[in-house]
Amino acid sequence: MDVVKLSGGPGFIPGFLLQPADQSTPRGGSVTFRVAAAGDEPLHYQWRKDARDLTDDRRISGSASNTLTIANCLLADAGDYTVVVTNAVGSVESRPAKLTYVEIAPLAIRLVGGHV
């Protein structure tokens, strides 16, 4: 994707070229939310879950970048994710992207003639 940078004037607040997309995952899965933004640089990113700022830890990475990854997802990770993009001129928050937790039924194996 090509981004055209405009110059001049009092500056440009950030704007989204790509919003985060809804995701679903089973327990233990991984998800990645991505955005693309433009505006006067530098751009600063802050991902949020249910209106609370996220920080990187052993399962979450990229909380201050345009790409947020959550590994080894848990039921508690389900919710609405947004990102706030800020520069010297102002800030903008993305639309919410919903992370849905999906249960996967255990695989049933039927023995036929004593063999799997």
Number of C-alpha atoms within 10 A of each C-alpha: 5 4 10 8 10 11 10 6 6 8 15 18 18 24 18 16 11 12 19 22 15 15 15 14 20 16 15 11 14 17 17 16 21 15 19 15 18 19 24 19 15 11 18 16 22 20 24 20 18 14 13 11 15 19 13 13 10 8 11 18 17 20 20 19 16 20 17 23 16 21 15 15 21 15 15 7 17 18 15 16 25 23 31 19 27 22 18 15 13 13 16 16 18 18 15 19 18 18 21 16 19 13 10 9 6 6 6 6 7 9 8 7 6 6 6 7
